[in-house]
């Protein structure tokens, strides 16, 4: 589901702002983690070096052309075997960062639990592994004590069995917030994918508020 806003917050950073000021290491992590871009290091270095060549990156076309020049015109295909532009994953990473999408999803799931009545049902459909991980964590109650830093970089780390839990944490662990309505994540059938190819990457999880 997509939501569009007619007015942009003037204080919010744009992709252009980020590309103008972000350092190479941070940009590499953004592209690697959010975009799962295997050429992340090359692209990050190229973007930073472009500043010293007085090459502005104010438009999507300028960024797309730069990425294309850095990694070449090798044919890329998505999961539906459709042609994918070399800069697709770069744009995905920047979109997730600018829109703060993963934190917004996390917040939305917390609100869903707060407002739903007991036995109310939550249904979440995600199209990206990072999104599905967050949904799964909420529903299963998996304890993660190291969340991605600042701009969502680095992978979350599961708490080990040797970690010390406070009494409050132990009490909360006993209070299950959600009851999963399916044993495993629900994936589209071959028939559904044939009728709607875009459903190929969809993952559905449903849970009832305990």
matplotlib code that plots the C-alpha trace (Angstrom):
import matplotlib.pyplot as plt

x = [0.0, 1.4, 0.7, 1.5, 2.0, 1.3, 3.7, 7.2, 8.8, 11.4, 13.6, 13.7, 16.9, 16.6, 18.5, 20.5, 21.4, 22.6, 24.7, 26.3, 27.4, 27.6, 31.0, 32.2, 32.0, 28.5, 27.2, 28.8, 26.9, 23.6, 23.9, 25.1, 22.5, 19.4, 20.0, 21.9, 24.1, 27.2, 28.9, 28.3, 31.9, 32.6, 29.4, 30.1, 33.7, 32.4, 29.8, 32.3, 34.9, 32.3, 32.2, 35.9, 35.1, 32.4, 29.8, 26.5, 24.0, 20.7, 18.5, 17.7, 19.1, 22.4, 22.7, 21.6, 24.1, 26.9, 26.1, 25.8, 29.3, 30.8, 29.5, 28.9, 25.8, 25.8, 22.3, 20.5, 17.3, 14.9, 13.1, 10.6, 13.4, 12.6, 15.4, 16.6, 18.6, 22.1, 21.1, 17.9, 19.3, 21.0, 17.7, 16.1, 18.7, 18.3, 14.5, 14.5, 17.0, 15.2, 11.8, 13.0, 10.9, 12.1, 11.7, 8.2, 7.2, 8.5, 6.5, 3.4, 3.4, 3.7, 0.7, -1.2, -0.7, -1.7, -5.0, -6.2, -8.6, -7.7, -8.2, -7.9, -6.1, -3.0, -2.2, 1.1, 2.3, 5.9, 7.9, 11.4, 13.5, 14.3, 10.6, 9.7, 12.4, 10.8, 7.3, 8.5, 10.3, 7.2, 4.9, 7.3, 8.6, 12.2, 14.5, 17.0, 19.1, 21.2, 19.2, 20.8, 22.7, 21.6, 20.7, 19.9, 23.3, 24.7, 22.6, 20.6, 22.1, 20.1, 20.6, 22.6, 21.5, 24.2, 22.9, 21.5, 17.9, 16.3, 13.2, 11.2, 12.5, 11.7, 8.1, 7.6, 8.9, 6.2, 3.5, 3.2, 1.8, 0.8, -0.4, 0.7, -2.2, 0.1, 3.0, 5.1, 5.1, 2.5, 3.9, 2.0, 1.1, 2.4, -1.1, -1.3, 2.1, 1.0, -2.0, -0.1, 3.7, 4.3, 3.2, 6.3, 8.2, 5.2, 5.3, 2.2, 2.1, -1.0, -1.3, -4.0, -3.5, -3.1]
y = [0.0, 3.4, 6.7, 10.0, 13.4, 16.6, 18.7, 17.8, 18.7, 21.4, 20.1, 16.6, 15.6, 14.7, 12.1, 14.9, 16.3, 12.9, 12.3, 15.7, 15.2, 11.5, 10.0, 7.0, 4.4, 5.3, 5.4, 2.0, 0.6, 2.2, 0.7, -2.7, -3.1, -1.4, -2.0, -5.3, -3.8, -6.0, -3.0, -0.8, 0.0, 1.0, 3.2, 4.8, 5.7, 7.1, 9.3, 10.8, 11.3, 13.0, 15.9, 16.7, 16.7, 19.2, 16.7, 17.6, 14.9, 16.8, 14.7, 11.0, 11.0, 12.3, 9.6, 6.9, 7.9, 8.0, 4.5, 3.2, 4.6, 3.0, -0.5, -0.7, -1.7, -5.4, -6.8, -7.2, -8.9, -8.9, -11.8, -11.6, -11.8, -8.3, -5.9, -3.9, -0.7, -0.8, 1.9, 0.3, -1.0, 2.3, 4.1, 1.5, 2.0, 5.8, 5.6, 3.4, 5.7, 9.0, 7.8, 6.1, 3.1, 0.4, 2.5, 3.6, 0.0, -0.8, 2.1, 1.1, -2.4, -1.1, 1.2, -1.7, -3.7, -0.7, 0.1, -3.4, -5.0, -8.4, -11.1, -8.4, -9.6, -8.1, -8.9, -7.7, -8.2, -7.3, -7.3, -7.1, -9.3, -6.4, -5.6, -9.2, -9.5, -6.7, -8.1, -11.6, -10.1, -8.4, -11.4, -14.1, -11.9, -12.6, -10.6, -8.5, -6.3, -4.6, -2.7, -1.1, 2.0, 5.5, 5.2, 1.5, 0.1, -3.2, -6.4, -6.9, -9.3, -11.9, -12.0, -15.0, -17.5, -16.3, -12.8, -11.6, -10.5, -8.1, -9.2, -6.7, -8.3, -11.8, -10.7, -9.2, -12.3, -14.3, -12.0, -13.0, -10.0, -11.9, -15.3, -16.3, -17.6, -19.6, -21.8, -20.4, -17.3, -17.5, -17.3, -16.9, -20.0, -20.6, -19.9, -16.6, -15.5, -16.4, -14.2, -11.5, -11.6, -8.8, -11.1, -13.3, -11.5, -11.0, -12.5, -12.6, -13.0, -12.8, -12.8, -12.2, -9.9, -11.9]
z = [0.0, -0.9, 0.7, -1.0, 0.7, -1.2, 0.9, 1.7, 5.0, 4.1, 7.0, 5.6, 3.8, 0.2, -1.7, -3.3, 0.1, 1.2, -1.9, -1.5, 2.1, 3.0, 3.4, 1.3, 4.1, 5.2, 1.6, 1.0, 4.0, 2.8, -0.7, 0.7, 3.4, 2.0, -1.7, -1.5, -4.2, -4.9, -6.5, -3.5, -2.8, -6.4, -6.6, -3.2, -4.2, -7.6, -6.0, -3.5, -6.2, -8.4, -5.9, -6.7, -10.4, -9.9, -11.1, -9.5, -8.7, -8.4, -10.7, -10.9, -14.5, -13.4, -10.7, -13.0, -15.7, -13.1, -11.7, -15.2, -16.1, -13.0, -13.3, -17.0, -19.0, -17.9, -18.3, -15.0, -14.5, -11.5, -10.0, -12.7, -15.3, -16.5, -17.5, -14.5, -14.9, -13.3, -10.8, -9.6, -6.4, -5.7, -6.0, -3.7, -1.0, -1.1, -1.1, 2.0, 3.7, 2.8, 3.7, 6.9, 5.7, 8.1, 11.2, 9.9, 9.5, 13.0, 14.4, 12.4, 13.8, 17.3, 16.7, 15.3, 18.5, 20.6, 18.7, 18.0, 20.4, 21.9, 19.2, 16.5, 13.4, 11.9, 8.3, 6.8, 3.2, 2.5, -0.7, 0.6, 2.9, 5.3, 5.7, 6.3, 9.0, 10.9, 10.6, 11.6, 14.6, 15.9, 15.4, 16.8, 19.6, 18.7, 21.0, 19.2, 21.4, 18.7, 16.1, 13.0, 14.0, 13.3, 9.6, 9.8, 9.1, 10.2, 10.7, 13.9, 16.3, 18.3, 22.0, 23.1, 25.6, 28.0, 28.1, 31.5, 31.4, 33.9, 35.9, 33.8, 30.5, 31.8, 32.7, 29.3, 27.6, 29.3, 27.9, 24.2, 22.2, 19.1, 18.2, 14.7, 12.5, 10.3, 11.0, 8.2, 6.0, 3.2, -0.3, -3.6, -5.5, -9.0, -10.3, -8.5, -9.8, -13.3, -13.0, -11.2, -11.7, -9.3, -6.4, -6.9, -4.1, -1.7, 1.8, 3.9, 7.7, 9.9, 13.6, 16.3, 19.2, 22.4]

ax = plt.figure().add_subplot(projection="3d")
ax.plot(x, y, z, "-o")
ax.set_aspect("equal")
plt.show()
